[in-house]
């Protein structure tokens, strides 16, 4: 059974930091690119950051470059998103996503709420 379980969300003041984690199971984690998406109130879901299965190449949305860092631990089947200098516009539900284009497979977590407010 495929599972992606996010944790680490919460309420933080502007300028603060949070670290999101996603624990994966039930599929070949090393073969999947891992991504974090978010969906803010009244907005469409958007890609925040991604990391490839091979080489660990990362990419980021322009809005989070220099503030967020994605990383993965293939030994522990986890992917993390370190979020620094948070802004109110970062408020959203954050989703962990696993994707393998060659297999035509994509999996989603249930999401974790991040609220940035004073």
Buried (B, 14 or more C-beta within 10 A) or exposed (E): EEEBBBBBBEEBEEEBEBBBBBBBEEBEBEBBBBBBBBBBEEEEBEEBBBBBBEEEEBBBBEEBEEBBBBBBEEEEBBBBBBBBEBBEEBBBBBBBBBBBEEEEBEBBBEBBEBBBEE
